[in-house]
Amino acid sequence: MRLIKQGAEAKIYLAEFSELYFDYPLKVIVKERVKKRYRIQEIDVKLRKERTIREARILHRAKEFGVNVPYVFEVDTKNMVIVMEYIEGERLKELLERIPLKERLEICREIGRQIGRLHEAGIVHGDLTTSNMIMRERKIYLIDFGLAEFDDTLEAQGVDLHLLKRAMESTHYRWFEEGFRAVLEGYAEVRGEKKRKEVEEKIKEIELRGRYRERKWLD
């Protein structure tokens, strides 16, 4: 087992998973939620257990709604560990920068379809960036659901897409306007034009709120 990432909330390991129903060792991600020494132990255990269970349930529900996400093999609520499928492929952050614009926009539409299905399931990702999307065998997978929530409100969905828009503007600034428009087109294919217009209005409202707070801070 090899540590590949360590964040504030969890350690991520790459490992091999061998069970009787596999003919060969399978590469998996082992996500271990780390202890917080500044918290009271009972509260820390409760929080980590709740978040471990929630993330596994979110991945399961997302898959039921046709979202490409890692398959969960095992949940260990004693050690606060999730064992899930390792999605081996290329991050969209790099892929989108080296392909023609027409292909980029089609990928962006598929990103929108995936997010649309996720929102239909009543889930918001919480960290939508092209770093958390992987292309494997011509399918786009969403990964890293550590900040995801069960939330079907328009506000939460607007924030989810607003975060993606800001991430695309930062990372793919040369073509992000066309790209994000394509994301919304794909989103509408799943959720309909009415829902697309509602969420676009919410994104504009969130942006105005942000600009207002920024002006107040500068004043």
N, C-alpha and C positions, 0 to 999 in steps of 0.2 A: 504494500500500500504506500503510495507516494503523495505527499502533500503538494497540491498544485496552486492553492489559493488560501489565504487567510484573511478574513475580514473581521469587523467588530463583533458580528453575531455568530459566525460559523467558520469552521475549518472544512475545506473541500479536498478530498483525496481521490486519486485515481487508483482503482483496484481491479482485481479479477473476482468474478462471482461464479462459483461452481455449485451447481445443484444437480439432483438426479435427472431433472427434465431437460438439462442442457447436454449436448453431445461434446461441448468444448467450453473452456473457460470464457466467460463473457466480460468485456470491459464495462465497468460501472463507475458511477460517481457515488462516493460515500460522503454525506453531508452531516457533520456533527456540530450541533449547537453548543457553543462554549459557555462555561460557567462565568457568571459575573460576580466577582468577589465583593463588590460594593453593595450587592443586594442581600437582604435577609435570605438565608438558604431556602426556607420553605417557599418564599415568594419566587425565588429564582427557579427552583425546580418546577413550580406550577406554570410559570410563564414559558419556560423552554419546552415543557411538555405540550402545552396548548398550541404553541407556534409550530412544533414538529407535526402534530396531528393535523393542524389546519393546512399546512403546506401540502401534506400528502393528500388530503381531501380535495384541495383546490386542483391539484394535478389530475386526480381521478375524474373530477367533474368536467374539467376542461377537455379531457380526452373524450368523454361521453358526448360532448357537443362538437366534436370534429376538429378540435384544435390540435395541432402537432406539438406535443410536449413529451418530455421523457416519461417512460413507463416506470412506475414505482414497483420495485421488487419486494421491499421489506421496510417495515417501520418498527424501530426499537425505542419504545417510550421509557425504557429504563436508562439507556445511555444517550437518549435524545438524538438518534441517528436515523436518517433516511438513506436507503440504498436505492438508487435509481439508474436508469439507462444512461449510458454515456453517448451523447450525440456527437459523432465524429464527422466533421465537415469543415466548411470555411465560414468564418464570421461574415455577416453581411457588411459590417463596417469596412472591411478590406475589399470584399467582392464587388460591392457597388461602385467602387472607385476605379475599377479596371475593365468594366464592360461598357458597351455602347449605350447611349441614352435610352434607346427604345427598350432594351432588355432591362435596364434599371427601372423604368417606369412600370413594366409588367411585374417585376418583383415587388415594387411598392404597392401595386394593386393587390397582390397576394398577401402582403403584410396587412393591408386593410381588411381583407377577408378573414384572416386569422384573428385580428383584434375584434372584428365584428362578432365572430363566433364566441370569443372569450367574453365579450360584454353580454351577449345573448344568454350565456351561462350564469350571469350575475356575478362575474369576477372582474376585478381590475388588477392589472399586473403590478403597478406601482413603480416600475423602473424600465419603461419601454425605451430602449435604445437599440441601434443596430449592432451594438456589441453583445446584446442578449438575444440575438437571432442568428441561427446557423442554417446554412444550406447543406442538406444531405440528400443525395440521390434525387435532385430536382424538387425537393420539398423544403419548405421553410419551417423551422422549428423555433418555438419560443422557449427560452430557458431562464433560469434564475428567478424563481418565484418567492424568494425570501421576504419581499415586501408586499406580496399579493394579498388581497382581501376579498371576502364575499361582500360585494356592494353593488347594487343595481341602480343606484341613483344617477341622475343625469350629471350632477356635480362631479361625482367620482369619475365617471366616464370621460367627462370633459377634461378633468385634470390629467387623466391617463394619456389622452391624445395630445394635450397641451405639452406635456413633458416630452413626448416623442417629437413634436414639432420643434421644440427648443433644442433637443439633442441632434436632430437632423440639420438644423440651422448652424449648429456649432461644428458638426463633423462633415457635413456634405453641403457646405454653404454655397457652392457654385451652382447647384441645381435643386436646392431643397424645396423651393416654392413649387416647381413642377412635381417633384417627388411627393410632397405632402398632399398635393391635390390628387395625385394618383392613389395615395393611401385612402383618402376619403371616398374616392370612386369605388374602390374595392369594398370599403366599409358599407357603402350604400347597397352594394350587390347583395349583402347578407341581411342588413337591417332595414333597408328601404330608404327612399329619398327623404321621407318625413323625419325619420330618426337622424339621418345625416344632417339635415338643416338644423335640427334642435341642438345637436352636439357642436356644430360649427358656431352657432350663436353662443353657446356656453363657453367655447374656447375664446371667442372675442371678448366676452364678459370677463373671463379670468385674466386675459391680457390687459384689459383696461384697469382692472383692480390692481394688477402688478405695477402698472405705470403710475397709478395714483399714489400707491404706497412709496414708490421710488421718488416721486416729486416731493411728497411730504418729508421724506428723510433728507432730501437735498435742501429743502427750505429750512 
